[in-house]
Each structure stands twice: as structure tokens, then as C-alpha cells.
């Protein structure tokens, strides 16, 4: 049996390092692995904090440097939040494993939704979150907010906002679940594609490594991520797009719920579908097809 030392490229934020160390621990339990090293680095997405992501290159800014490290043989794999991974992978790379899903919901921090007064300042730079908040509370003042979890919490604590929106999973993983004032039900706010799922990326020309990593995958997370990413890919949606998608699996049945909104929340397209868990890609394309028939391309162009 060939033995491997695996180098993990990771962003340097607390959450990214938590995820990388979690994968490190899982890999160290594999008999083929003799060592796991972290290769921390800062990406352009981490460096550019004064502009919205959709203005400077999108989600790919968080992973490009990690992919370059793999191409240059400075790292073997990269660990990501799947919500940061574009639905279409660049040539030469593959998601070799997705781990079991944590809480996919968004969290309101600082106040519950009902307790926010009219005109309250809510921080988020996510078009998806902003659009869905406006559907429920059009009176709120939605303000941009960038930075890692600690940076965003510090801005809330400094009084820059009355509340902010973060992912439940990130707060829970960092031991900050007590900061959650209200987990937002998926009926109220559909999560981002892949939210709550950690993915492991490697070069696609490494079959032995892909096979090893595949042992870490969770079948339900694979089914959910496949369906959700299929919707985004078929819609050609990017971080410009206020798109929420959520898949659940029960007794081998996959249920998919997708929503696309105009940035101001004035127009919404929502579709659902069900299929066997192994047909997530087909289900995602079918749901996206109905959304396109309902005018989704116009909403995506409006967001761009």
C-alpha cells in the first residue's frame, strides 16, 4: 500500500483553519496517510474588503491562489466551504470529497428579526441574503459587510449595525453558537448553494489521491451538493445572483427547493422538485429549467 504525506492549502481565517484542521484529523486516521501538513495562505478574496465580491471577481477569488499552489506542487489538496466554490470547476480540478453537512441555515446575530425596529441597519454583502430579507422586511436598511467572522462581529459590537447575517455552521464550528440570536428557517431564507458543507479539492489528474479522499465523503452531502450545484450551473449563476438552493434527503428521496430574486426583492422565482437521491444532477437541471422558463435569465442579468 502506497503511503502519502498530504499538504493542505487553506485560507488563514479562523474558520478556514478550523475546516482544514478538521480534514487533517480525518486524513490522519486513514491507513494510507503518514502525515498531513497545512499550507496557510491569504487569497485576494481575503485581501479585498472594501468592495463587494461581485464587483471584483466573485467567489473564485477565495480559491484561485489555493489552486495555483496545487498546480505548482506546493500543496496536494485544498479545503473549502462549498458555498465559496463556483458551480463549474476550472479545468484540471475536481471536488474529490464533501463532508457531512452541518447546519445549513443563516443566522441573525445581534437581534431576532421580529425585534428589529423599522429602519434597522442589517449588515450583509450577500445579494441572496439581502434580497430575501427585503422580501420579509422591506423596511430594513441593508448595509454592506465584508471580512472574516471575527471582523464582522467586531463591527456589530462597535455599533455599526443593529444586526448582521452569518452562517450558522461557521459560528457553531468556531464555538460561537451563543452569538446566534435567531437561526433563520429555510422557508424564510434559503441558504447558499453548498452552505454548511466542507469540500476537498484536488487536481483531477490524481486518481489515487481522489480515491483516498473519496472515503471521507458523506453520501447525503454528495447528493445535496450535486443537486444544489446543478441548479447554479444550469442557471449560470454566480455570486452576482441572489440565488438560494436547499436540498434534503429522506429515505433515499431528494427534495430540492430553489429561489432566485431580483436584488431589491421585488420579484421572486421559486421552484421545487423531488427525485431519487442518485439523480441530483438531473433534478437540479429540471428545476433550473423551470426557473429559466419563468424568466430567471432576466433576473440574473439584472443582478449582473
FIBA-28079 format. One line per 8 residues: number of its first residue (from 1); their letters; for each residue x, y, z of N, C-alpha, C. Coordinates in Angstrom, 2 decimals. Example, Ala and Ser with C-alpha at 12.3 -4.5 7.8 and 13.67 -1.06 7.14 Angstrom:
2
1	AS	13.19,-5.69,7.80,12.30,-4.50,7.80,13.20,-3.30,7.80 | 12.85,-2.25,7.08,13.67,-1.06,7.14,12.90,0.03,7.87
END
This chain:
304
1	XXXXXXXX	0.86,-1.20,0.00,0.00,0.00,0.00,0.89,1.24,0.00 | 0.64,2.12,-0.99,1.41,3.35,-1.08,1.02,4.30,0.05 | 2.04,4.90,0.68,1.80,5.83,1.77,1.90,7.27,1.26 | 1.13,8.15,1.87,1.06,9.52,1.39,1.30,10.51,2.54 | 2.04,11.57,2.23,2.04,12.77,3.06,1.24,13.81,2.27 | 0.24,14.39,2.91,-0.68,15.28,2.20,-0.53,16.70,2.73 | -0.40,17.63,1.81,-0.28,19.05,2.14,-1.60,19.74,1.81 | -2.19,20.42,2.79,-3.49,21.07,2.63,-3.31,22.57,2.47
9	XXXXXXXX	-3.69,23.09,1.31,-3.74,24.54,1.11,-5.02,25.07,1.75 | -4.88,26.13,2.54,-6.03,26.68,3.24,-5.90,28.19,3.39 | -7.02,28.87,3.40,-7.03,30.27,3.77,-6.65,30.39,5.25 | -6.30,31.61,5.67,-5.78,31.80,7.02,-6.83,32.28,8.02 | -8.07,32.42,7.60,-9.10,32.84,8.55,-9.32,31.73,9.58 | -9.86,32.11,10.73,-10.10,31.13,11.79,-10.99,30.00,11.31 | -12.03,30.34,10.55,-12.96,29.31,10.08,-12.29,28.39,9.07 | -11.54,28.97,8.13,-10.85,28.14,7.14,-9.85,27.21,7.82
17	XXXXXXXX	-9.13,27.71,8.80,-8.17,26.87,9.52,-8.89,25.78,10.32 | -10.04,26.09,10.89,-10.81,25.05,11.59,-11.17,23.94,10.61 | -11.63,24.31,9.44,-12.03,23.32,8.44,-10.83,22.48,7.99 | -9.70,23.15,7.75,-8.50,22.43,7.31,-8.02,21.47,8.40 | -8.05,21.90,9.65,-7.61,21.02,10.74,-8.58,19.86,10.93 | -9.85,20.10,10.69,-10.83,19.03,10.76,-10.53,17.97,9.71 | -10.24,18.40,8.49,-9.88,17.46,7.42,-8.55,16.79,7.75 | -7.61,17.54,8.30,-6.33,16.97,8.72,-6.55,15.80,9.67
25	XXXXXXXX	-7.42,15.99,10.66,-7.70,14.92,11.62,-8.32,13.70,10.97 | -9.21,13.93,10.01,-9.84,12.79,9.31,-8.82,12.04,8.47 | -7.94,12.77,7.80,-6.94,12.13,6.95,-5.92,11.34,7.77 | -5.59,11.85,8.94,-4.60,11.17,9.78,-5.11,9.82,10.27 | -6.41,9.59,10.18,-6.98,8.31,10.56,-6.93,7.29,9.42 | -6.58,7.74,8.20,-6.54,6.84,7.06,-5.22,6.06,7.04 | -5.26,4.74,6.84,-4.03,3.93,6.90,-3.00,4.31,5.83 | -3.46,4.89,4.70,-2.51,5.24,3.64,-1.77,6.54,3.91
33	XXXXXXXX	-2.16,7.27,4.95,-1.61,8.61,5.19,-0.60,8.55,6.32 | 0.62,9.05,6.03,1.67,9.04,7.06,1.89,10.42,7.67 | 1.32,11.45,7.07,1.46,12.79,7.62,0.58,13.77,6.86 | 0.14,14.83,7.56,-0.68,15.87,6.95,-0.17,17.23,7.42 | 0.19,18.08,6.47,0.71,19.40,6.78,-0.23,20.47,6.24 | -0.37,21.57,6.96,-1.16,22.69,6.49,-0.27,23.70,5.77 | -0.80,24.27,4.69,-0.11,25.31,3.94,-1.03,26.54,3.91 | -0.98,27.38,4.97,-1.88,28.53,5.03,-1.46,29.62,4.05
41	XXXXXXXX	-2.45,30.32,3.48,-2.16,31.42,2.57,-3.34,32.39,2.54 | -3.05,33.61,2.15,-4.07,34.64,2.04,-4.49,34.78,0.57 | -5.79,34.79,0.32,-6.29,34.92,-1.04,-6.72,36.36,-1.31 | -6.92,36.67,-2.58,-7.39,38.02,-2.93,-8.75,38.31,-2.33 | -9.57,37.29,-2.20,-10.87,37.49,-1.57,-10.75,37.93,-0.13 | -9.69,37.48,0.54,-9.44,37.91,1.93,-8.86,39.31,1.98 | -8.12,39.68,0.95,-7.40,40.96,0.96,-8.29,42.14,0.59 | -9.24,41.90,-0.33,-10.09,43.00,-0.82,-11.36,43.04,0.02
49	XXXXXXXX	-11.42,43.97,0.96,-12.55,44.04,1.88,-13.40,45.29,1.71 | -12.97,46.18,0.80,-13.69,47.45,0.66,-14.64,47.47,-0.52 | -14.77,46.32,-1.22,-15.68,46.24,-2.36,-16.44,44.93,-2.32 | -17.65,44.94,-2.87,-18.46,43.72,-2.92,-17.79,42.70,-3.83 | -17.93,41.42,-3.49,-17.30,40.36,-4.27,-17.71,40.41,-5.74 | -19.00,40.69,-6.00,-19.45,40.67,-7.38,-18.85,41.81,-8.21 | -18.16,42.76,-7.54,-17.51,43.85,-8.27,-16.04,43.56,-8.56 | -15.48,42.54,-7.92,-14.03,42.33,-8.04,-13.65,40.92,-8.48
57	XXXXXXXX	-14.62,40.11,-8.89,-14.24,38.82,-9.43,-14.99,37.62,-8.88 | -15.80,37.81,-7.87,-16.65,36.72,-7.41,-15.98,35.74,-6.47 | -16.69,34.62,-6.24,-16.25,33.65,-5.25,-14.91,33.03,-5.59 | -14.57,32.96,-6.87,-13.30,32.36,-7.25,-12.09,33.03,-6.64 | -12.27,34.28,-6.17,-11.16,34.98,-5.52,-10.69,34.26,-4.26 | -11.56,33.45,-3.66,-11.19,32.77,-2.43,-10.43,31.47,-2.68 | -10.41,30.98,-3.90,-9.79,29.68,-4.13,-8.68,29.68,-5.17 | -8.53,30.77,-5.95,-7.57,30.76,-7.04,-6.15,30.49,-6.55
65	XXXXXXXX	-5.72,31.20,-5.52,-4.36,31.01,-5.02,-4.14,29.59,-4.52 | -5.17,28.98,-3.96,-5.04,27.61,-3.48,-4.86,26.65,-4.65 | -5.55,26.93,-5.75,-5.40,26.09,-6.94,-4.01,26.27,-7.57 | -3.52,27.48,-7.56,-2.16,27.71,-8.08,-1.15,26.92,-7.25 | -1.33,26.88,-5.94,-0.43,26.13,-5.08,-0.44,24.65,-5.44 | -1.61,24.11,-5.79,-1.66,22.70,-6.21,-1.00,22.50,-7.56 | -1.20,23.43,-8.49,-0.56,23.32,-9.80,0.95,23.39,-9.69 | 1.44,24.18,-8.76,2.90,24.36,-8.59,3.49,23.35,-7.62
73	XXXXXXXX	2.70,22.36,-7.21,3.14,21.28,-6.32,3.61,21.81,-4.97 | 2.98,22.89,-4.51,3.22,23.36,-3.15,2.17,22.83,-2.18 | 1.12,22.23,-2.74,0.05,21.64,-1.94,-0.59,20.52,-2.75 | -1.22,19.58,-2.06,-1.88,18.46,-2.72,-3.39,18.62,-2.80 | -3.97,19.23,-1.79,-5.41,19.42,-1.74,-5.71,20.81,-1.18 | -6.95,21.24,-1.36,-7.43,22.49,-0.75,-8.77,22.19,-0.10 | -9.01,22.84,1.03,-10.25,22.65,1.77,-11.06,23.94,1.68 | -12.35,23.80,1.32,-13.20,24.97,1.10,-14.54,24.82,1.80
81	XXXXXXXX	-15.16,25.95,2.11,-16.61,25.98,2.30,-17.22,25.85,0.90 | -18.10,24.88,0.71,-18.62,24.65,-0.63,-19.42,25.85,-1.16 | -19.92,26.69,-0.28,-20.63,27.87,-0.76,-19.69,28.86,-1.43 | -18.37,28.70,-1.23,-17.39,29.58,-1.86,-16.86,29.02,-3.18 | -17.30,27.82,-3.55,-16.76,27.14,-4.73,-17.70,27.35,-5.92 | -17.21,27.95,-7.01,-18.06,28.13,-8.19,-18.66,26.80,-8.66 | -19.88,26.87,-9.21,-20.59,25.65,-9.60,-19.88,24.90,-10.72 | -19.15,25.61,-11.55,-18.37,24.98,-12.62,-16.91,25.03,-12.23
89	XXXXXXXX	-16.32,23.86,-12.06,-14.92,23.80,-11.65,-13.99,24.15,-12.82 | -12.87,24.79,-12.54,-11.91,25.07,-13.62,-11.28,23.78,-14.13 | -10.86,23.80,-15.37,-10.23,22.62,-15.96,-9.05,22.17,-15.12 | -8.95,20.86,-14.92,-7.82,20.31,-14.20,-8.06,20.11,-12.72 | -9.25,20.50,-12.22,-9.54,20.37,-10.80,-10.87,19.66,-10.58 | -11.00,19.04,-9.40,-12.23,18.32,-9.07,-12.47,18.40,-7.57 | -13.73,18.37,-7.18,-14.09,18.20,-5.78,-14.10,16.70,-5.51 | -13.11,16.24,-4.76,-12.93,14.79,-4.56,-13.74,14.27,-3.38
97	XXXXXXXX	-14.16,15.14,-2.48,-14.93,14.70,-1.31,-15.71,15.87,-0.75 | -16.90,15.57,-0.23,-17.64,16.54,0.57,-18.01,15.86,1.88 | -17.82,16.59,2.97,-18.05,16.02,4.30,-19.51,16.17,4.70 | -19.91,15.47,5.76,-21.29,15.54,6.20,-21.65,16.99,6.50 | -22.90,17.32,6.20,-23.35,18.71,6.26,-23.65,19.15,7.69 | -23.17,20.34,8.04,-23.55,20.98,9.29,-24.83,21.77,9.04 | -25.26,22.54,10.03,-26.47,23.34,9.92,-26.38,24.27,8.70 | -27.28,24.13,7.72,-27.17,24.96,6.51,-27.80,26.34,6.64
105	XXXXXXXX	-28.46,26.62,7.75,-29.24,27.86,7.85,-28.36,29.10,8.03 | -28.94,30.23,7.69,-28.35,31.52,8.02,-28.76,31.90,9.43 | -27.95,32.75,10.06,-28.21,33.17,11.43,-28.28,34.69,11.50 | -29.25,35.18,12.23,-29.28,36.61,12.54,-28.57,36.80,13.88 | -27.61,37.69,13.89,-26.78,37.94,15.08,-27.02,39.37,15.54 | -27.26,39.54,16.82,-27.48,40.88,17.36,-28.91,41.16,17.72 | -29.85,40.49,17.05,-31.27,40.68,17.31,-32.05,39.62,16.56 | -33.22,39.30,17.06,-34.15,38.49,16.27,-34.78,39.38,15.21
113	XXXXXXXX	-35.36,38.76,14.20,-35.96,39.52,13.11,-37.14,40.36,13.61 | -37.99,39.76,14.43,-39.17,40.49,14.91,-38.80,41.66,15.82 | -37.67,41.55,16.50,-37.28,42.61,17.44,-36.61,43.80,16.76 | -36.23,43.66,15.49,-35.59,44.77,14.80,-36.61,45.87,14.51 | -36.31,47.09,14.90,-37.25,48.19,14.63,-37.25,48.57,13.15 | -38.23,49.30,12.74,-38.29,49.78,11.36,-37.03,50.60,11.07 | -36.42,50.34,9.91,-35.22,51.06,9.51,-33.94,50.56,10.14 | -34.00,49.44,10.85,-32.80,48.90,11.49,-31.73,48.58,10.46
121	XXXXXXXX	-30.47,48.75,10.86,-29.32,48.52,9.97,-28.87,47.06,10.09 | -28.96,46.34,8.98,-28.58,44.93,8.96,-27.43,44.75,7.98 | -26.35,44.14,8.45,-25.15,44.00,7.64,-25.05,42.67,6.92 | -24.88,42.72,5.62,-24.56,41.56,4.80,-24.17,42.05,3.41 | -23.17,41.42,2.82,-22.82,41.73,1.44,-23.33,40.66,0.48 | -24.11,39.72,1.00,-24.69,38.67,0.17,-25.96,39.17,-0.49 | -25.99,39.18,-1.83,-27.20,39.58,-2.54,-28.35,38.63,-2.23 | -28.03,37.36,-2.03,-29.05,36.36,-1.69,-29.70,36.70,-0.35
129	XXXXXXXX	-28.88,36.95,0.65,-29.42,37.27,1.97,-30.19,38.59,1.94 | -29.63,39.59,1.27,-30.27,40.90,1.23,-31.64,40.82,0.55 | -31.70,40.13,-0.58,-32.96,40.04,-1.32,-34.03,39.34,-0.49 | -33.66,38.25,0.20,-34.66,37.52,0.97,-35.06,38.27,2.24 | -34.14,39.02,2.84,-34.52,39.87,3.96,-35.54,40.92,3.52 | -35.31,41.48,2.33,-36.23,42.51,1.83,-37.61,41.94,1.53 | -37.69,40.66,1.19,-38.99,40.04,0.96,-39.82,40.03,2.24 | -39.15,39.78,3.36,-39.84,39.68,4.65,-39.94,41.02,5.35
137	XXXXXXXX	-38.86,41.81,5.29,-38.81,43.10,5.99,-38.29,44.19,5.04 | -39.14,44.67,4.15,-38.69,45.69,3.19,-38.29,47.01,3.86 | -38.63,47.16,5.14,-38.30,48.40,5.85,-36.85,48.45,6.33 | -36.16,47.32,6.33,-34.80,47.29,6.88,-33.82,48.01,5.97 | -32.77,48.54,6.57,-31.68,49.20,5.84,-30.54,48.20,5.72 | -30.40,47.59,4.54,-29.39,46.55,4.34,-28.09,47.21,3.92 | -27.05,47.01,4.72,-25.76,47.67,4.50,-24.67,46.63,4.21 | -23.67,46.99,3.39,-22.60,46.04,3.05,-21.75,45.68,4.26
145	XXXXXXXX	-21.24,44.45,4.26,-20.40,43.96,5.37,-19.48,42.88,4.82 | -18.18,43.11,4.88,-17.20,42.12,4.43,-16.26,41.81,5.58 | -15.42,40.78,5.38,-14.44,40.40,6.38,-14.72,39.02,6.94 | -13.78,38.50,7.73,-13.99,37.19,8.33,-14.99,37.30,9.48 | -15.31,36.18,10.09,-16.36,36.15,11.11,-16.05,37.12,12.25 | -14.82,37.09,12.76,-14.46,37.96,13.89,-14.53,39.43,13.51 | -14.12,39.76,12.29,-14.19,41.14,11.83,-15.63,41.63,11.77 | -16.50,40.78,11.27,-17.92,41.17,11.15,-18.55,41.32,12.53
153	XXXXXXXX	-18.23,40.40,13.44,-18.78,40.51,14.79,-18.27,41.77,15.49 | -17.02,42.13,15.26,-16.46,43.33,15.88,-17.18,44.58,15.40 | -17.54,44.61,14.12,-18.27,45.76,13.58,-19.68,45.84,14.17 | -20.31,44.68,14.38,-21.61,44.67,15.05,-21.47,45.18,16.48 | -20.47,44.67,17.18,-20.28,45.04,18.58,-19.91,46.51,18.74 | -19.31,47.08,17.71,-18.94,48.50,17.75,-20.13,49.41,17.47 | -21.27,48.82,17.14,-22.48,49.61,16.90,-22.68,50.05,15.47 | -21.90,49.49,14.53,-22.05,49.86,13.13,-23.34,49.30,12.54
161	XXXXXXXX	-23.87,48.27,13.15,-25.08,47.61,12.66,-25.96,47.26,13.86 | -27.26,47.09,13.59,-28.18,46.60,14.62,-28.20,45.08,14.64 | -27.90,44.48,13.51,-27.82,43.02,13.39,-27.01,42.70,12.14 | -26.46,41.51,12.10,-25.77,41.03,10.90,-26.21,39.60,10.62 | -25.98,39.16,9.38,-26.33,37.79,8.99,-25.06,37.01,8.72 | -24.92,35.87,9.38,-23.80,34.96,9.18,-24.35,33.55,9.02 | -23.49,32.61,8.67,-23.91,31.22,8.56,-23.89,30.55,9.93 | -24.95,29.81,10.23,-24.98,29.06,11.49,-23.76,28.16,11.62
169	XXXXXXXX	-23.43,27.45,10.55,-22.36,26.45,10.61,-21.04,27.08,11.03 | -20.70,28.25,10.46,-19.44,28.89,10.79,-19.37,29.28,12.26 | -20.45,29.84,12.78,-20.47,30.22,14.19,-20.37,29.00,15.09 | -21.07,27.96,14.74,-21.04,26.74,15.55,-19.65,26.12,15.54 | -19.01,26.08,14.38,-17.68,25.48,14.29,-16.64,26.27,15.08 | -16.85,27.56,15.20,-15.89,28.41,15.93,-16.24,28.53,17.41 | -17.24,27.77,17.86,-17.63,27.83,19.27,-18.37,29.09,19.63 | -19.03,29.70,18.66,-19.74,30.96,18.87,-21.24,30.82,18.69
177	XXXXXXXX	-21.78,29.64,18.90,-23.20,29.44,18.70,-24.04,30.34,19.59 | -23.46,30.77,20.72,-24.21,31.64,21.62,-24.45,33.03,21.04 | -23.74,33.37,19.94,-23.96,34.66,19.28,-25.21,34.65,18.39 | -25.75,33.48,18.12,-26.91,33.37,17.22,-28.16,33.84,17.97 | -28.74,34.95,17.52,-29.99,35.43,18.10,-31.18,34.68,17.53 | -31.08,34.32,16.25,-32.18,33.59,15.59,-31.65,32.84,14.37 | -31.75,31.52,14.38,-31.49,30.78,13.13,-32.67,31.02,12.20 | -32.39,31.46,10.99,-33.46,31.79,10.06,-33.93,30.53,9.33
185	XXXXXXXX	-35.20,30.20,9.48,-35.75,28.99,8.87,-35.56,29.03,7.36 | -35.33,27.87,6.77,-35.09,27.83,5.32,-36.30,28.30,4.54 | -37.49,28.19,5.11,-38.67,28.73,4.44,-38.60,30.25,4.32 | -37.92,30.87,5.28,-37.76,32.32,5.29,-36.56,32.77,4.47 | -35.47,32.01,4.56,-34.25,32.35,3.84,-33.55,31.09,3.37 | -33.66,30.80,2.08,-32.98,29.63,1.53,-31.47,29.86,1.58 | -30.71,28.85,2.01,-29.25,29.01,2.12,-28.58,29.11,0.75 | -27.31,29.44,0.80,-26.48,29.43,-0.41,-26.23,27.99,-0.84
193	XXXXXXXX	-25.92,27.83,-2.11,-25.55,26.52,-2.64,-24.38,25.96,-1.83 | -24.55,24.77,-1.27,-23.48,24.11,-0.54,-23.23,24.63,0.86 | -24.07,25.51,1.36,-23.81,26.10,2.68,-23.82,25.02,3.77 | -22.82,25.07,4.65,-22.70,24.08,5.71,-21.90,22.84,5.33 | -21.44,22.78,4.07,-20.69,21.61,3.59,-19.22,22.00,3.35 | -18.32,21.20,3.87,-16.89,21.36,3.61,-16.50,20.44,2.45 | -15.80,21.00,1.47,-15.37,20.23,0.31,-13.86,20.17,0.21 | -13.38,19.09,-0.39,-11.94,18.91,-0.59,-11.66,18.86,-2.08
201	XXXXXXXX	-10.81,19.78,-2.53,-10.47,19.89,-3.94,-9.07,19.35,-4.19 | -8.88,18.71,-5.34,-7.54,18.30,-5.76,-7.47,18.37,-7.27 | -6.29,18.15,-7.81,-6.15,18.09,-9.26,-6.85,16.85,-9.78 | -7.47,16.99,-10.93,-8.26,15.87,-11.47,-7.39,14.77,-12.05 | -6.08,15.02,-12.21,-5.20,14.00,-12.80,-4.51,13.15,-11.73 | -5.11,13.07,-10.55,-4.53,12.29,-9.45,-5.54,11.25,-8.95 | -5.73,10.16,-9.69,-6.76,9.18,-9.33,-6.55,8.53,-7.97 | -5.31,8.26,-7.59,-5.07,7.61,-6.30,-5.47,8.54,-5.15
209	XXXXXXXX	-5.12,9.82,-5.27,-5.49,10.79,-4.24,-7.00,10.98,-4.20 | -7.63,11.05,-5.36,-9.08,11.21,-5.41,-9.78,10.03,-4.76 | -9.24,8.84,-4.97,-9.83,7.65,-4.37,-9.69,7.68,-2.85 | -8.53,8.08,-2.37,-8.31,8.17,-0.92,-9.27,9.19,-0.30 | -9.38,10.35,-0.94,-10.25,11.39,-0.40,-11.71,10.98,-0.43 | -12.07,10.18,-1.43,-13.46,9.76,-1.57,-13.98,9.01,-0.36 | -13.08,8.38,0.41,-13.50,7.66,1.61,-14.07,8.60,2.67 | -13.77,9.89,2.57,-14.24,10.86,3.56,-15.62,11.42,3.22
217	XXXXXXXX	-16.11,11.13,2.04,-17.37,11.73,1.60,-18.57,11.17,2.35 | -19.56,12.02,2.54,-20.84,11.63,3.11,-21.86,11.54,1.98 | -22.56,10.42,1.87,-23.45,10.19,0.72,-24.56,11.23,0.63 | -25.15,11.59,1.76,-26.22,12.58,1.72,-25.70,13.96,1.32 | -24.51,14.31,1.81,-23.93,15.59,1.43,-23.58,15.62,-0.05 | -23.10,14.50,-0.57,-22.81,14.40,-2.01,-24.09,14.64,-2.81 | -25.18,13.98,-2.42,-26.44,14.12,-3.14,-26.95,15.55,-3.09 | -26.88,16.16,-1.90,-27.36,17.53,-1.75,-26.51,18.50,-2.55
225	XXXXXXXX	-25.19,18.39,-2.42,-24.30,19.31,-3.12,-24.44,19.15,-4.63 | -24.58,17.93,-5.10,-24.74,17.69,-6.54,-25.98,18.39,-7.07 | -27.11,18.24,-6.36,-28.35,18.85,-6.81,-28.29,20.38,-6.76 | -27.78,20.91,-5.66,-27.73,22.36,-5.50,-26.79,23.00,-6.52 | -25.63,22.40,-6.72,-24.67,22.95,-7.67,-25.17,22.81,-9.11 | -25.98,21.79,-9.36,-26.56,21.61,-10.69,-27.49,22.77,-11.04 | -28.26,23.23,-10.06,-29.14,24.39,-10.29,-28.31,25.61,-10.67 | -27.31,25.91,-9.86,-26.47,27.09,-10.11,-25.77,27.00,-11.46
233	XXXXXXXX	-25.29,25.80,-11.79,-24.58,25.63,-13.06,-25.53,25.82,-14.24 | -26.72,25.25,-14.16,-27.68,25.36,-15.27,-28.17,26.79,-15.45 | -28.27,27.53,-14.35,-28.69,28.93,-14.43,-27.54,29.85,-14.82 | -26.31,29.31,-14.81,-25.09,30.11,-14.99,-25.05,31.22,-13.95 | -25.43,30.84,-12.73,-25.47,31.79,-11.62,-24.08,31.95,-11.02 | -23.81,33.13,-10.53,-22.54,33.43,-9.87,-22.86,34.11,-8.54 | -21.84,34.68,-7.91,-22.10,35.43,-6.68,-22.88,36.70,-6.95 | -23.02,37.07,-8.24,-23.87,38.20,-8.60,-25.34,37.86,-8.38
241	XXXXXXXX	-25.67,36.57,-8.34,-27.06,36.13,-8.42,-27.66,35.90,-7.04 | -28.78,36.55,-6.71,-29.45,36.31,-5.43,-30.17,34.96,-5.46 | -29.38,33.88,-5.42,-29.89,32.52,-5.57,-29.76,31.75,-4.26 | -30.85,31.18,-3.81,-30.84,30.27,-2.67,-31.30,28.90,-3.11 | -30.61,27.87,-2.67,-30.97,26.50,-3.03,-30.75,25.60,-1.82 | -31.71,24.71,-1.58,-31.57,23.82,-0.42,-32.10,22.45,-0.79 | -31.27,21.43,-0.61,-31.66,20.04,-0.87,-31.66,19.26,0.43 | -32.64,18.40,0.60,-32.70,17.50,1.75,-32.94,16.09,1.25
249	XXXXXXXX	-32.46,15.10,2.02,-32.62,13.70,1.65,-33.28,12.95,2.80 | -34.37,12.28,2.50,-35.07,11.47,3.49,-35.48,10.15,2.84 | -35.02,9.03,3.46,-35.36,7.69,2.96,-35.06,7.54,1.48 | -33.92,8.07,1.07,-33.48,7.92,-0.31,-34.15,8.85,-1.29 | -35.03,9.75,-0.80,-35.70,10.71,-1.67,-35.06,12.09,-1.50 | -34.80,12.73,-2.60,-34.16,14.04,-2.62,-35.21,15.11,-2.92 | -35.29,16.11,-2.05,-36.18,17.24,-2.27,-35.34,18.48,-2.47 | -35.68,19.25,-3.49,-34.88,20.42,-3.86,-35.79,21.65,-3.92
257	XXXXXXXX	-35.34,22.72,-3.28,-36.08,23.99,-3.24,-35.13,25.08,-3.70 | -35.52,25.86,-4.70,-34.64,26.89,-5.24,-35.40,28.20,-5.40 | -34.69,29.29,-5.12,-35.28,30.64,-5.22,-34.28,31.58,-5.86 | -34.78,32.37,-6.79,-33.98,33.43,-7.41,-34.78,34.71,-7.29 | -34.14,35.77,-6.81,-34.83,37.03,-6.59,-34.12,38.16,-7.32 | -34.85,39.20,-7.61,-34.20,40.43,-8.07,-33.46,41.02,-6.87 | -32.41,41.77,-7.10,-31.60,42.28,-5.98,-32.40,43.05,-4.94 | -33.45,43.77,-5.37,-34.25,44.54,-4.41,-35.40,43.73,-3.81
265	XXXXXXXX	-35.48,42.44,-4.20,-36.51,41.58,-3.63,-37.90,41.81,-4.20 | -38.02,42.60,-5.27,-39.34,42.92,-5.80,-39.93,41.79,-6.64 | -39.08,40.90,-7.13,-39.56,39.79,-7.96,-38.86,38.51,-7.53 | -39.62,37.43,-7.46,-39.09,36.15,-6.99,-39.56,35.03,-7.91 | -38.63,34.14,-8.21,-38.96,32.89,-8.90,-38.58,31.75,-7.96 | -39.53,30.88,-7.66,-39.25,29.78,-6.74,-39.80,28.48,-7.32 | -38.99,27.46,-7.31,-39.37,26.15,-7.84,-38.90,25.05,-6.91 | -39.62,23.94,-6.91,-39.26,22.77,-6.12,-39.30,21.53,-7.00
273	XXXXXXXX	-38.70,20.46,-6.51,-38.75,19.19,-7.21,-38.28,18.07,-6.32 | -38.61,16.85,-6.69,-38.16,15.66,-5.96,-37.67,14.62,-6.94 | -36.77,13.76,-6.46,-36.20,12.69,-7.27,-35.47,11.73,-6.35 | -35.13,10.53,-6.84,-34.26,9.66,-6.05,-32.93,10.35,-5.79 | -32.30,10.04,-4.66,-31.09,10.75,-4.23,-29.96,10.67,-5.25 | -29.91,9.62,-6.05,-28.83,9.48,-7.02,-29.02,10.28,-8.29 | -30.10,11.04,-8.37,-30.38,11.79,-9.59,-30.39,13.30,-9.35 | -29.50,13.72,-8.48,-29.45,15.13,-8.11,-29.13,16.05,-9.27
281	XXXXXXXX	-28.22,15.64,-10.14,-27.85,16.49,-11.26,-29.03,16.70,-12.19 | -29.73,15.63,-12.49,-30.90,15.72,-13.37,-31.99,16.56,-12.73 | -32.22,16.36,-11.43,-33.23,17.15,-10.73,-32.88,18.63,-10.73 | -31.62,18.93,-10.47,-31.19,20.32,-10.46,-31.40,20.98,-11.81 | -31.09,20.27,-12.88,-31.28,20.83,-14.22,-32.76,21.03,-14.53 | -33.60,20.11,-14.05,-35.04,20.26,-14.29,-35.61,21.46,-13.55 | -35.22,21.62,-12.29,-35.70,22.76,-11.51,-35.20,24.07,-12.13 | -33.93,24.10,-12.52,-33.38,25.30,-13.16,-34.09,25.59,-14.48
289	XXXXXXXX	-34.44,24.53,-15.22,-35.15,24.73,-16.49,-36.48,25.42,-16.30 | -37.21,25.03,-15.27,-38.50,25.69,-15.00,-38.28,27.13,-14.55 | -37.19,27.38,-13.83,-36.89,28.75,-13.43,-36.54,29.62,-14.65 | -35.80,29.04,-15.57,-35.47,29.77,-16.79,-36.73,30.07,-17.60 | -37.63,29.11,-17.65,-38.91,29.33,-18.35,-39.70,30.47,-17.71 | -39.49,30.66,-16.40,-40.23,31.71,-15.67,-39.52,33.06,-15.70 | -38.37,33.13,-16.39,-37.68,34.40,-16.53,-36.44,34.57,-15.69 | -35.83,33.45,-15.25,-34.65,33.55,-14.38,-33.49,34.27,-15.05
297	XXXXXXXX	-33.32,34.09,-16.36,-32.20,34.73,-17.04,-32.27,36.25,-16.91 | -33.49,36.79,-16.91,-33.64,38.25,-16.78,-33.20,38.72,-15.39 | -33.55,37.94,-14.35,-33.17,38.33,-13.01,-31.66,38.24,-12.83 | -31.04,37.22,-13.43,-29.59,37.07,-13.32,-28.90,38.24,-14.05 | -29.42,38.61,-15.20,-28.84,39.73,-15.92,-29.02,41.03,-15.15 | -30.15,41.17,-14.47,-30.40,42.37,-13.66,-29.40,42.48,-12.52 | -29.07,41.33,-11.90,-28.11,41.34,-10.80,-26.71,41.66,-11.31 | -26.37,41.18,-12.50,-25.06,41.45,-13.07,-24.89,42.93,-13.41
END
